[in-house]
Amino acid sequence: MAVAKTLRFVPLVTTFIIIFISTAITHGHAASFTPRKVYLVFLDSQIIPSTKPAHLDLLKTVLQDITPEESLVYDYRSTSGFAAKLSETEAKHLASIKGVVSVFPSEVAHLDRP
């Protein structure tokens, strides 16, 4: 008799677990599903200083799902710029900002291939 009562709640518990997991995926982890790749961003140092805080502030204006600290890959000091993980939309938006000279995808070069 006790087993029969317990089995009545299995579909209810299963449904609750499925709803909970799907909600967590769609609301809590949306950033992990945004396709991102590393872009190189070059700046006009007379308009935007080549400092990490300036780069993070600039990223704040375009990022949608992640923090600037999660996005920033590398700060270039010898040239004014940085590398950051961006979506294609974020990269296009960043390229339109005054002081941004260019934004383009980082590519791996293989020296042993033509």
Phi and psi restraints in degrees (range 20) as a CNS / XPLOR table:
assign (resid 1 and name C) (resid 2 and name N)
       (resid 2 and name CA) (resid 2 and name C) 1.0 -66.2 20.0 2
assign (resid 2 and name N) (resid 2 and name CA)
       (resid 2 and name C) (resid 3 and name N) 1.0 -35.9 20.0 2
assign (resid 2 and name C) (resid 3 and name N)
       (resid 3 and name CA) (resid 3 and name C) 1.0 -65.8 20.0 2
assign (resid 3 and name N) (resid 3 and name CA)
       (resid 3 and name C) (resid 4 and name N) 1.0 -40.9 20.0 2
assign (resid 3 and name C) (resid 4 and name N)
       (resid 4 and name CA) (resid 4 and name C) 1.0 -62.2 20.0 2
assign (resid 4 and name N) (resid 4 and name CA)
       (resid 4 and name C) (resid 5 and name N) 1.0 -40.5 20.0 2
assign (resid 4 and name C) (resid 5 and name N)
       (resid 5 and name CA) (resid 5 and name C) 1.0 -66.0 20.0 2
assign (resid 5 and name N) (resid 5 and name CA)
       (resid 5 and name C) (resid 6 and name N) 1.0 -40.0 20.0 2
assign (resid 5 and name C) (resid 6 and name N)
       (resid 6 and name CA) (resid 6 and name C) 1.0 -65.9 20.0 2
assign (resid 6 and name N) (resid 6 and name CA)
       (resid 6 and name C) (resid 7 and name N) 1.0 -41.1 20.0 2
assign (resid 6 and name C) (resid 7 and name N)
       (resid 7 and name CA) (resid 7 and name C) 1.0 -66.0 20.0 2
assign (resid 7 and name N) (resid 7 and name CA)
       (resid 7 and name C) (resid 8 and name N) 1.0 -24.4 20.0 2
assign (resid 7 and name C) (resid 8 and name N)
       (resid 8 and name CA) (resid 8 and name C) 1.0 -66.1 20.0 2
assign (resid 8 and name N) (resid 8 and name CA)
       (resid 8 and name C) (resid 9 and name N) 1.0 -27.2 20.0 2
assign (resid 8 and name C) (resid 9 and name N)
       (resid 9 and name CA) (resid 9 and name C) 1.0 -89.9 20.0 2
assign (resid 9 and name N) (resid 9 and name CA)
       (resid 9 and name C) (resid 10 and name N) 1.0 -9.9 20.0 2
assign (resid 9 and name C) (resid 10 and name N)
       (resid 10 and name CA) (resid 10 and name C) 1.0 -59.5 20.0 2
assign (resid 10 and name N) (resid 10 and name CA)
       (resid 10 and name C) (resid 11 and name N) 1.0 -48.0 20.0 2
assign (resid 10 and name C) (resid 11 and name N)
       (resid 11 and name CA) (resid 11 and name C) 1.0 -62.2 20.0 2
assign (resid 11 and name N) (resid 11 and name CA)
       (resid 11 and name C) (resid 12 and name N) 1.0 -37.0 20.0 2
assign (resid 11 and name C) (resid 12 and name N)
       (resid 12 and name CA) (resid 12 and name C) 1.0 -65.6 20.0 2
assign (resid 12 and name N) (resid 12 and name CA)
       (resid 12 and name C) (resid 13 and name N) 1.0 -45.6 20.0 2
assign (resid 12 and name C) (resid 13 and name N)
       (resid 13 and name CA) (resid 13 and name C) 1.0 -65.6 20.0 2
assign (resid 13 and name N) (resid 13 and name CA)
       (resid 13 and name C) (resid 14 and name N) 1.0 -42.4 20.0 2
assign (resid 13 and name C) (resid 14 and name N)
       (resid 14 and name CA) (resid 14 and name C) 1.0 -60.7 20.0 2
assign (resid 14 and name N) (resid 14 and name CA)
       (resid 14 and name C) (resid 15 and name N) 1.0 -45.0 20.0 2
assign (resid 14 and name C) (resid 15 and name N)
       (resid 15 and name CA) (resid 15 and name C) 1.0 -60.9 20.0 2
assign (resid 15 and name N) (resid 15 and name CA)
       (resid 15 and name C) (resid 16 and name N) 1.0 -44.0 20.0 2
assign (resid 15 and name C) (resid 16 and name N)
       (resid 16 and name CA) (resid 16 and name C) 1.0 -60.5 20.0 2
assign (resid 16 and name N) (resid 16 and name CA)
       (resid 16 and name C) (resid 17 and name N) 1.0 -43.6 20.0 2
assign (resid 16 and name C) (resid 17 and name N)
       (resid 17 and name CA) (resid 17 and name C) 1.0 -64.0 20.0 2
assign (resid 17 and name N) (resid 17 and name CA)
       (resid 17 and name C) (resid 18 and name N) 1.0 -43.0 20.0 2
assign (resid 17 and name C) (resid 18 and name N)
       (resid 18 and name CA) (resid 18 and name C) 1.0 -62.5 20.0 2
assign (resid 18 and name N) (resid 18 and name CA)
       (resid 18 and name C) (resid 19 and name N) 1.0 -44.9 20.0 2
assign (resid 18 and name C) (resid 19 and name N)
       (resid 19 and name CA) (resid 19 and name C) 1.0 -63.4 20.0 2
assign (resid 19 and name N) (resid 19 and name CA)
       (resid 19 and name C) (resid 20 and name N) 1.0 -42.9 20.0 2
assign (resid 19 and name C) (resid 20 and name N)
       (resid 20 and name CA) (resid 20 and name C) 1.0 -61.8 20.0 2
assign (resid 20 and name N) (resid 20 and name CA)
       (resid 20 and name C) (resid 21 and name N) 1.0 -46.7 20.0 2
assign (resid 20 and name C) (resid 21 and name N)
       (resid 21 and name CA) (resid 21 and name C) 1.0 -66.1 20.0 2
assign (resid 21 and name N) (resid 21 and name CA)
       (resid 21 and name C) (resid 22 and name N) 1.0 -43.8 20.0 2
assign (resid 21 and name C) (resid 22 and name N)
       (resid 22 and name CA) (resid 22 and name C) 1.0 -65.9 20.0 2
assign (resid 22 and name N) (resid 22 and name CA)
       (resid 22 and name C) (resid 23 and name N) 1.0 -35.7 20.0 2
assign (resid 22 and name C) (resid 23 and name N)
       (resid 23 and name CA) (resid 23 and name C) 1.0 -66.8 20.0 2
assign (resid 23 and name N) (resid 23 and name CA)
       (resid 23 and name C) (resid 24 and name N) 1.0 -42.0 20.0 2
assign (resid 23 and name C) (resid 24 and name N)
       (resid 24 and name CA) (resid 24 and name C) 1.0 -63.1 20.0 2
assign (resid 24 and name N) (resid 24 and name CA)
       (resid 24 and name C) (resid 25 and name N) 1.0 -39.4 20.0 2
assign (resid 24 and name C) (resid 25 and name N)
       (resid 25 and name CA) (resid 25 and name C) 1.0 -68.1 20.0 2
assign (resid 25 and name N) (resid 25 and name CA)
       (resid 25 and name C) (resid 26 and name N) 1.0 -47.0 20.0 2
assign (resid 25 and name C) (resid 26 and name N)
       (resid 26 and name CA) (resid 26 and name C) 1.0 -75.3 20.0 2
assign (resid 26 and name N) (resid 26 and name CA)
       (resid 26 and name C) (resid 27 and name N) 1.0 -30.6 20.0 2
assign (resid 26 and name C) (resid 27 and name N)
       (resid 27 and name CA) (resid 27 and name C) 1.0 -102.5 20.0 2
assign (resid 27 and name N) (resid 27 and name CA)
       (resid 27 and name C) (resid 28 and name N) 1.0 -36.7 20.0 2
assign (resid 27 and name C) (resid 28 and name N)
       (resid 28 and name CA) (resid 28 and name C) 1.0 -89.5 20.0 2
assign (resid 28 and name N) (resid 28 and name CA)
       (resid 28 and name C) (resid 29 and name N) 1.0 -21.5 20.0 2
assign (resid 28 and name C) (resid 29 and name N)
       (resid 29 and name CA) (resid 29 and name C) 1.0 -129.6 20.0 2
assign (resid 29 and name N) (resid 29 and name CA)
       (resid 29 and name C) (resid 30 and name N) 1.0 34.4 20.0 2
assign (resid 29 and name C) (resid 30 and name N)
       (resid 30 and name CA) (resid 30 and name C) 1.0 -63.6 20.0 2
assign (resid 30 and name N) (resid 30 and name CA)
       (resid 30 and name C) (resid 31 and name N) 1.0 -31.5 20.0 2
assign (resid 30 and name C) (resid 31 and name N)
       (resid 31 and name CA) (resid 31 and name C) 1.0 -63.0 20.0 2
assign (resid 31 and name N) (resid 31 and name CA)
       (resid 31 and name C) (resid 32 and name N) 1.0 -34.2 20.0 2
assign (resid 31 and name C) (resid 32 and name N)
       (resid 32 and name CA) (resid 32 and name C) 1.0 -71.3 20.0 2
assign (resid 32 and name N) (resid 32 and name CA)
       (resid 32 and name C) (resid 33 and name N) 1.0 -14.0 20.0 2
assign (resid 32 and name C) (resid 33 and name N)
       (resid 33 and name CA) (resid 33 and name C) 1.0 -99.0 20.0 2
assign (resid 33 and name N) (resid 33 and name CA)
       (resid 33 and name C) (resid 34 and name N) 1.0 -5.8 20.0 2
assign (resid 33 and name C) (resid 34 and name N)
       (resid 34 and name CA) (resid 34 and name C) 1.0 -79.0 20.0 2
assign (resid 34 and name N) (resid 34 and name CA)
       (resid 34 and name C) (resid 35 and name N) 1.0 118.7 20.0 2
assign (resid 34 and name C) (resid 35 and name N)
       (resid 35 and name CA) (resid 35 and name C) 1.0 -67.0 20.0 2
assign (resid 35 and name N) (resid 35 and name CA)
       (resid 35 and name C) (resid 36 and name N) 1.0 125.0 20.0 2
assign (resid 35 and name C) (resid 36 and name N)
       (resid 36 and name CA) (resid 36 and name C) 1.0 -130.8 20.0 2
assign (resid 36 and name N) (resid 36 and name CA)
       (resid 36 and name C) (resid 37 and name N) 1.0 149.4 20.0 2
assign (resid 36 and name C) (resid 37 and name N)
       (resid 37 and name CA) (resid 37 and name C) 1.0 -141.5 20.0 2
assign (resid 37 and name N) (resid 37 and name CA)
       (resid 37 and name C) (resid 38 and name N) 1.0 168.7 20.0 2
assign (resid 37 and name C) (resid 38 and name N)
       (resid 38 and name CA) (resid 38 and name C) 1.0 -81.2 20.0 2
assign (resid 38 and name N) (resid 38 and name CA)
       (resid 38 and name C) (resid 39 and name N) 1.0 130.6 20.0 2
assign (resid 38 and name C) (resid 39 and name N)
       (resid 39 and name CA) (resid 39 and name C) 1.0 -117.2 20.0 2
assign (resid 39 and name N) (resid 39 and name CA)
       (resid 39 and name C) (resid 40 and name N) 1.0 145.2 20.0 2
assign (resid 39 and name C) (resid 40 and name N)
       (resid 40 and name CA) (resid 40 and name C) 1.0 -96.1 20.0 2
assign (resid 40 and name N) (resid 40 and name CA)
       (resid 40 and name C) (resid 41 and name N) 1.0 130.8 20.0 2
assign (resid 40 and name C) (resid 41 and name N)
       (resid 41 and name CA) (resid 41 and name C) 1.0 -121.1 20.0 2
assign (resid 41 and name N) (resid 41 and name CA)
       (resid 41 and name C) (resid 42 and name N) 1.0 120.6 20.0 2
assign (resid 41 and name C) (resid 42 and name N)
       (resid 42 and name CA) (resid 42 and name C) 1.0 -110.9 20.0 2
assign (resid 42 and name N) (resid 42 and name CA)
       (resid 42 and name C) (resid 43 and name N) 1.0 138.8 20.0 2
assign (resid 42 and name C) (resid 43 and name N)
       (resid 43 and name CA) (resid 43 and name C) 1.0 -120.8 20.0 2
assign (resid 43 and name N) (resid 43 and name CA)
       (resid 43 and name C) (resid 44 and name N) 1.0 156.3 20.0 2
assign (resid 43 and name C) (resid 44 and name N)
       (resid 44 and name CA) (resid 44 and name C) 1.0 -84.8 20.0 2
assign (resid 44 and name N) (resid 44 and name CA)
       (resid 44 and name C) (resid 45 and name N) 1.0 108.3 20.0 2
assign (resid 44 and name C) (resid 45 and name N)
       (resid 45 and name CA) (resid 45 and name C) 1.0 -67.0 20.0 2
assign (resid 45 and name N) (resid 45 and name CA)
       (resid 45 and name C) (resid 46 and name N) 1.0 -14.7 20.0 2
assign (resid 45 and name C) (resid 46 and name N)
       (resid 46 and name CA) (resid 46 and name C) 1.0 -78.7 20.0 2
assign (resid 46 and name N) (resid 46 and name CA)
       (resid 46 and name C) (resid 47 and name N) 1.0 -19.5 20.0 2
assign (resid 46 and name C) (resid 47 and name N)
       (resid 47 and name CA) (resid 47 and name C) 1.0 -103.6 20.0 2
assign (resid 47 and name N) (resid 47 and name CA)
       (resid 47 and name C) (resid 48 and name N) 1.0 -45.1 20.0 2
assign (resid 47 and name C) (resid 48 and name N)
       (resid 48 and name CA) (resid 48 and name C) 1.0 -121.3 20.0 2
assign (resid 48 and name N) (resid 48 and name CA)
       (resid 48 and name C) (resid 49 and name N) 1.0 117.7 20.0 2
assign (resid 48 and name C) (resid 49 and name N)
       (resid 49 and name CA) (resid 49 and name C) 1.0 -65.8 20.0 2
assign (resid 49 and name N) (resid 49 and name CA)
       (resid 49 and name C) (resid 50 and name N) 1.0 151.6 20.0 2
assign (resid 49 and name C) (resid 50 and name N)
       (resid 50 and name CA) (resid 50 and name C) 1.0 -89.7 20.0 2
assign (resid 50 and name N) (resid 50 and name CA)
       (resid 50 and name C) (resid 51 and name N) 1.0 68.8 20.0 2
assign (resid 50 and name C) (resid 51 and name N)
       (resid 51 and name CA) (resid 51 and name C) 1.0 -129.2 20.0 2
assign (resid 51 and name N) (resid 51 and name CA)
       (resid 51 and name C) (resid 52 and name N) 1.0 152.9 20.0 2
assign (resid 51 and name C) (resid 52 and name N)
       (resid 52 and name CA) (resid 52 and name C) 1.0 -59.3 20.0 2
assign (resid 52 and name N) (resid 52 and name CA)
       (resid 52 and name C) (resid 53 and name N) 1.0 -44.7 20.0 2
assign (resid 52 and name C) (resid 53 and name N)
       (resid 53 and name CA) (resid 53 and name C) 1.0 -59.6 20.0 2
assign (resid 53 and name N) (resid 53 and name CA)
       (resid 53 and name C) (resid 54 and name N) 1.0 -37.3 20.0 2
assign (resid 53 and name C) (resid 54 and name N)
       (resid 54 and name CA) (resid 54 and name C) 1.0 -67.3 20.0 2
assign (resid 54 and name N) (resid 54 and name CA)
       (resid 54 and name C) (resid 55 and name N) 1.0 -38.6 20.0 2
assign (resid 54 and name C) (resid 55 and name N)
       (resid 55 and name CA) (resid 55 and name C) 1.0 -65.9 20.0 2
assign (resid 55 and name N) (resid 55 and name CA)
       (resid 55 and name C) (resid 56 and name N) 1.0 -42.7 20.0 2
assign (resid 55 and name C) (resid 56 and name N)
       (resid 56 and name CA) (resid 56 and name C) 1.0 -64.8 20.0 2
assign (resid 56 and name N) (resid 56 and name CA)
       (resid 56 and name C) (resid 57 and name N) 1.0 -40.0 20.0 2
assign (resid 56 and name C) (resid 57 and name N)
       (resid 57 and name CA) (resid 57 and name C) 1.0 -62.6 20.0 2
assign (resid 57 and name N) (resid 57 and name CA)
       (resid 57 and name C) (resid 58 and name N) 1.0 -41.0 20.0 2
assign (resid 57 and name C) (resid 58 and name N)
       (resid 58 and name CA) (resid 58 and name C) 1.0 -64.2 20.0 2
assign (resid 58 and name N) (resid 58 and name CA)
       (resid 58 and name C) (resid 59 and name N) 1.0 -43.0 20.0 2
assign (resid 58 and name C) (resid 59 and name N)
       (resid 59 and name CA) (resid 59 and name C) 1.0 -63.4 20.0 2
assign (resid 59 and name N) (resid 59 and name CA)
       (resid 59 and name C) (resid 60 and name N) 1.0 -35.6 20.0 2
assign (resid 59 and name C) (resid 60 and name N)
       (resid 60 and name CA) (resid 60 and name C) 1.0 -56.1 20.0 2
assign (resid 60 and name N) (resid 60 and name CA)
       (resid 60 and name C) (resid 61 and name N) 1.0 -31.5 20.0 2
assign (resid 60 and name C) (resid 61 and name N)
       (resid 61 and name CA) (resid 61 and name C) 1.0 -74.6 20.0 2
assign (resid 61 and name N) (resid 61 and name CA)
       (resid 61 and name C) (resid 62 and name N) 1.0 -17.9 20.0 2
assign (resid 61 and name C) (resid 62 and name N)
       (resid 62 and name CA) (resid 62 and name C) 1.0 -118.4 20.0 2
assign (resid 62 and name N) (resid 62 and name CA)
       (resid 62 and name C) (resid 63 and name N) 1.0 -22.5 20.0 2
assign (resid 62 and name C) (resid 63 and name N)
       (resid 63 and name CA) (resid 63 and name C) 1.0 -71.6 20.0 2
assign (resid 63 and name N) (resid 63 and name CA)
       (resid 63 and name C) (resid 64 and name N) 1.0 143.2 20.0 2
assign (resid 63 and name C) (resid 64 and name N)
       (resid 64 and name CA) (resid 64 and name C) 1.0 -110.3 20.0 2
assign (resid 64 and name N) (resid 64 and name CA)
       (resid 64 and name C) (resid 65 and name N) 1.0 -41.3 20.0 2
assign (resid 64 and name C) (resid 65 and name N)
       (resid 65 and name CA) (resid 65 and name C) 1.0 -118.8 20.0 2
assign (resid 65 and name N) (resid 65 and name CA)
       (resid 65 and name C) (resid 66 and name N) 1.0 -10.4 20.0 2
assign (resid 65 and name C) (resid 66 and name N)
       (resid 66 and name CA) (resid 66 and name C) 1.0 -132.4 20.0 2
assign (resid 66 and name N) (resid 66 and name CA)
       (resid 66 and name C) (resid 67 and name N) 1.0 165.4 20.0 2
assign (resid 66 and name C) (resid 67 and name N)
       (resid 67 and name CA) (resid 67 and name C) 1.0 -82.5 20.0 2
assign (resid 67 and name N) (resid 67 and name CA)
       (resid 67 and name C) (resid 68 and name N) 1.0 158.5 20.0 2
assign (resid 67 and name C) (resid 68 and name N)
       (resid 68 and name CA) (resid 68 and name C) 1.0 -58.3 20.0 2
assign (resid 68 and name N) (resid 68 and name CA)
       (resid 68 and name C) (resid 69 and name N) 1.0 -36.6 20.0 2
assign (resid 68 and name C) (resid 69 and name N)
       (resid 69 and name CA) (resid 69 and name C) 1.0 -64.8 20.0 2
assign (resid 69 and name N) (resid 69 and name CA)
       (resid 69 and name C) (resid 70 and name N) 1.0 -33.8 20.0 2
assign (resid 69 and name C) (resid 70 and name N)
       (resid 70 and name CA) (resid 70 and name C) 1.0 -73.4 20.0 2
assign (resid 70 and name N) (resid 70 and name CA)
       (resid 70 and name C) (resid 71 and name N) 1.0 -29.6 20.0 2
assign (resid 70 and name C) (resid 71 and name N)
       (resid 71 and name CA) (resid 71 and name C) 1.0 -82.2 20.0 2
assign (resid 71 and name N) (resid 71 and name CA)
       (resid 71 and name C) (resid 72 and name N) 1.0 -40.6 20.0 2
assign (resid 71 and name C) (resid 72 and name N)
       (resid 72 and name CA) (resid 72 and name C) 1.0 -64.8 20.0 2
assign (resid 72 and name N) (resid 72 and name CA)
       (resid 72 and name C) (resid 73 and name N) 1.0 124.9 20.0 2
assign (resid 72 and name C) (resid 73 and name N)
       (resid 73 and name CA) (resid 73 and name C) 1.0 -100.3 20.0 2
assign (resid 73 and name N) (resid 73 and name CA)
       (resid 73 and name C) (resid 74 and name N) 1.0 -43.2 20.0 2
assign (resid 73 and name C) (resid 74 and name N)
       (resid 74 and name CA) (resid 74 and name C) 1.0 -158.8 20.0 2
assign (resid 74 and name N) (resid 74 and name CA)
       (resid 74 and name C) (resid 75 and name N) 1.0 141.3 20.0 2
assign (resid 74 and name C) (resid 75 and name N)
       (resid 75 and name CA) (resid 75 and name C) 1.0 -100.5 20.0 2
assign (resid 75 and name N) (resid 75 and name CA)
       (resid 75 and name C) (resid 76 and name N) 1.0 128.0 20.0 2
assign (resid 75 and name C) (resid 76 and name N)
       (resid 76 and name CA) (resid 76 and name C) 1.0 -95.3 20.0 2
assign (resid 76 and name N) (resid 76 and name CA)
       (resid 76 and name C) (resid 77 and name N) 1.0 125.6 20.0 2
assign (resid 76 and name C) (resid 77 and name N)
       (resid 77 and name CA) (resid 77 and name C) 1.0 -97.6 20.0 2
assign (resid 77 and name N) (resid 77 and name CA)
       (resid 77 and name C) (resid 78 and name N) 1.0 -35.8 20.0 2
assign (resid 77 and name C) (resid 78 and name N)
       (resid 78 and name CA) (resid 78 and name C) 1.0 -71.0 20.0 2
assign (resid 78 and name N) (resid 78 and name CA)
       (resid 78 and name C) (resid 79 and name N) 1.0 -32.9 20.0 2
assign (resid 78 and name C) (resid 79 and name N)
       (resid 79 and name CA) (resid 79 and name C) 1.0 -117.7 20.0 2
assign (resid 79 and name N) (resid 79 and name CA)
       (resid 79 and name C) (resid 80 and name N) 1.0 151.5 20.0 2
assign (resid 79 and name C) (resid 80 and name N)
       (resid 80 and name CA) (resid 80 and name C) 1.0 -81.0 20.0 2
assign (resid 80 and name N) (resid 80 and name CA)
       (resid 80 and name C) (resid 81 and name N) 1.0 103.4 20.0 2
assign (resid 80 and name C) (resid 81 and name N)
       (resid 81 and name CA) (resid 81 and name C) 1.0 173.1 20.0 2
assign (resid 81 and name N) (resid 81 and name CA)
       (resid 81 and name C) (resid 82 and name N) 1.0 -174.6 20.0 2
assign (resid 81 and name C) (resid 82 and name N)
       (resid 82 and name CA) (resid 82 and name C) 1.0 -159.5 20.0 2
assign (resid 82 and name N) (resid 82 and name CA)
       (resid 82 and name C) (resid 83 and name N) 1.0 167.6 20.0 2
assign (resid 82 and name C) (resid 83 and name N)
       (resid 83 and name CA) (resid 83 and name C) 1.0 -114.3 20.0 2
assign (resid 83 and name N) (resid 83 and name CA)
       (resid 83 and name C) (resid 84 and name N) 1.0 137.7 20.0 2
assign (resid 83 and name C) (resid 84 and name N)
       (resid 84 and name CA) (resid 84 and name C) 1.0 -148.1 20.0 2
assign (resid 84 and name N) (resid 84 and name CA)
       (resid 84 and name C) (resid 85 and name N) 1.0 151.0 20.0 2
assign (resid 84 and name C) (resid 85 and name N)
       (resid 85 and name CA) (resid 85 and name C) 1.0 -83.1 20.0 2
assign (resid 85 and name N) (resid 85 and name CA)
       (resid 85 and name C) (resid 86 and name N) 1.0 117.7 20.0 2
assign (resid 85 and name C) (resid 86 and name N)
       (resid 86 and name CA) (resid 86 and name C) 1.0 -135.8 20.0 2
assign (resid 86 and name N) (resid 86 and name CA)
       (resid 86 and name C) (resid 87 and name N) 1.0 153.9 20.0 2
assign (resid 86 and name C) (resid 87 and name N)
       (resid 87 and name CA) (resid 87 and name C) 1.0 -80.7 20.0 2
assign (resid 87 and name N) (resid 87 and name CA)
       (resid 87 and name C) (resid 88 and name N) 1.0 167.3 20.0 2
assign (resid 87 and name C) (resid 88 and name N)
       (resid 88 and name CA) (resid 88 and name C) 1.0 -61.8 20.0 2
assign (resid 88 and name N) (resid 88 and name CA)
       (resid 88 and name C) (resid 89 and name N) 1.0 -39.9 20.0 2
assign (resid 88 and name C) (resid 89 and name N)
       (resid 89 and name CA) (resid 89 and name C) 1.0 -63.7 20.0 2
assign (resid 89 and name N) (resid 89 and name CA)
       (resid 89 and name C) (resid 90 and name N) 1.0 -44.4 20.0 2
assign (resid 89 and name C) (resid 90 and name N)
       (resid 90 and name CA) (resid 90 and name C) 1.0 -63.9 20.0 2
assign (resid 90 and name N) (resid 90 and name CA)
       (resid 90 and name C) (resid 91 and name N) 1.0 -39.3 20.0 2
assign (resid 90 and name C) (resid 91 and name N)
       (resid 91 and name CA) (resid 91 and name C) 1.0 -63.6 20.0 2
assign (resid 91 and name N) (resid 91 and name CA)
       (resid 91 and name C) (resid 92 and name N) 1.0 -42.6 20.0 2
assign (resid 91 and name C) (resid 92 and name N)
       (resid 92 and name CA) (resid 92 and name C) 1.0 -64.6 20.0 2
assign (resid 92 and name N) (resid 92 and name CA)
       (resid 92 and name C) (resid 93 and name N) 1.0 -41.7 20.0 2
assign (resid 92 and name C) (resid 93 and name N)
       (resid 93 and name CA) (resid 93 and name C) 1.0 -63.6 20.0 2
assign (resid 93 and name N) (resid 93 and name CA)
       (resid 93 and name C) (resid 94 and name N) 1.0 -43.7 20.0 2
assign (resid 93 and name C) (resid 94 and name N)
       (resid 94 and name CA) (resid 94 and name C) 1.0 -61.5 20.0 2
assign (resid 94 and name N) (resid 94 and name CA)
       (resid 94 and name C) (resid 95 and name N) 1.0 -40.3 20.0 2
assign (resid 94 and name C) (resid 95 and name N)
       (resid 95 and name CA) (resid 95 and name C) 1.0 -63.8 20.0 2
assign (resid 95 and name N) (resid 95 and name CA)
       (resid 95 and name C) (resid 96 and name N) 1.0 -22.8 20.0 2
assign (resid 95 and name C) (resid 96 and name N)
       (resid 96 and name CA) (resid 96 and name C) 1.0 -87.3 20.0 2
assign (resid 96 and name N) (resid 96 and name CA)
       (resid 96 and name C) (resid 97 and name N) 1.0 -2.7 20.0 2
assign (resid 96 and name C) (resid 97 and name N)
       (resid 97 and name CA) (resid 97 and name C) 1.0 -83.4 20.0 2
assign (resid 97 and name N) (resid 97 and name CA)
       (resid 97 and name C) (resid 98 and name N) 1.0 137.3 20.0 2
assign (resid 97 and name C) (resid 98 and name N)
       (resid 98 and name CA) (resid 98 and name C) 1.0 -61.9 20.0 2
assign (resid 98 and name N) (resid 98 and name CA)
       (resid 98 and name C) (resid 99 and name N) 1.0 131.6 20.0 2
assign (resid 98 and name C) (resid 99 and name N)
       (resid 99 and name CA) (resid 99 and name C) 1.0 101.4 20.0 2
assign (resid 99 and name N) (resid 99 and name CA)
       (resid 99 and name C) (resid 100 and name N) 1.0 -14.0 20.0 2
assign (resid 99 and name C) (resid 100 and name N)
       (resid 100 and name CA) (resid 100 and name C) 1.0 -91.1 20.0 2
assign (resid 100 and name N) (resid 100 and name CA)
       (resid 100 and name C) (resid 101 and name N) 1.0 117.1 20.0 2
assign (resid 100 and name C) (resid 101 and name N)
       (resid 101 and name CA) (resid 101 and name C) 1.0 -79.6 20.0 2
assign (resid 101 and name N) (resid 101 and name CA)
       (resid 101 and name C) (resid 102 and name N) 1.0 -47.3 20.0 2
assign (resid 101 and name C) (resid 102 and name N)
       (resid 102 and name CA) (resid 102 and name C) 1.0 -157.5 20.0 2
assign (resid 102 and name N) (resid 102 and name CA)
       (resid 102 and name C) (resid 103 and name N) 1.0 152.8 20.0 2
assign (resid 102 and name C) (resid 103 and name N)
       (resid 103 and name CA) (resid 103 and name C) 1.0 -137.6 20.0 2
assign (resid 103 and name N) (resid 103 and name CA)
       (resid 103 and name C) (resid 104 and name N) 1.0 120.1 20.0 2
assign (resid 103 and name C) (resid 104 and name N)
       (resid 104 and name CA) (resid 104 and name C) 1.0 -146.5 20.0 2
assign (resid 104 and name N) (resid 104 and name CA)
       (resid 104 and name C) (resid 105 and name N) 1.0 153.9 20.0 2
assign (resid 104 and name C) (resid 105 and name N)
       (resid 105 and name CA) (resid 105 and name C) 1.0 -63.9 20.0 2
assign (resid 105 and name N) (resid 105 and name CA)
       (resid 105 and name C) (resid 106 and name N) 1.0 140.6 20.0 2
assign (resid 105 and name C) (resid 106 and name N)
       (resid 106 and name CA) (resid 106 and name C) 1.0 -76.1 20.0 2
assign (resid 106 and name N) (resid 106 and name CA)
       (resid 106 and name C) (resid 107 and name N) 1.0 137.2 20.0 2
assign (resid 106 and name C) (resid 107 and name N)
       (resid 107 and name CA) (resid 107 and name C) 1.0 -125.4 20.0 2
assign (resid 107 and name N) (resid 107 and name CA)
       (resid 107 and name C) (resid 108 and name N) 1.0 145.4 20.0 2
assign (resid 107 and name C) (resid 108 and name N)
       (resid 108 and name CA) (resid 108 and name C) 1.0 -87.0 20.0 2
assign (resid 108 and name N) (resid 108 and name CA)
       (resid 108 and name C) (resid 109 and name N) 1.0 126.0 20.0 2
assign (resid 108 and name C) (resid 109 and name N)
       (resid 109 and name CA) (resid 109 and name C) 1.0 -100.6 20.0 2
assign (resid 109 and name N) (resid 109 and name CA)
       (resid 109 and name C) (resid 110 and name N) 1.0 131.4 20.0 2
assign (resid 109 and name C) (resid 110 and name N)
       (resid 110 and name CA) (resid 110 and name C) 1.0 -104.3 20.0 2
assign (resid 110 and name N) (resid 110 and name CA)
       (resid 110 and name C) (resid 111 and name N) 1.0 115.3 20.0 2
assign (resid 110 and name C) (resid 111 and name N)
       (resid 111 and name CA) (resid 111 and name C) 1.0 -69.8 20.0 2
assign (resid 111 and name N) (resid 111 and name CA)
       (resid 111 and name C) (resid 112 and name N) 1.0 -21.5 20.0 2
assign (resid 111 and name C) (resid 112 and name N)
       (resid 112 and name CA) (resid 112 and name C) 1.0 -91.0 20.0 2
assign (resid 112 and name N) (resid 112 and name CA)
       (resid 112 and name C) (resid 113 and name N) 1.0 6.0 20.0 2
assign (resid 112 and name C) (resid 113 and name N)
       (resid 113 and name CA) (resid 113 and name C) 1.0 -124.3 20.0 2
assign (resid 113 and name N) (resid 113 and name CA)
       (resid 113 and name C) (resid 114 and name N) 1.0 148.7 20.0 2
